């Protein structure tokens, strides 16, 4: 049985497999894009940002960002 026979014998299962695989690939692409962009931003601006301490938490007494 090849892929075309499987697809014609099980059209509903084929549809759900395509949807699940598509969602998985989309999730991987979004995650990789997020990692690459985060890397580029940290490389450009450094870490931690000016409004954070060394752990990445907001500095004490710096409540201006909450307003």
Secondary structure as GFF3:
##gff-version 3
##sequence-region A 1 67
A	DSSP	alpha_helix	3	9	.	.	.	ID=ss1
A	DSSP	alpha_helix	11	45	.	.	.	ID=ss2
A	DSSP	three_ten_helix	64	66	.	.	.	ID=ss3
###
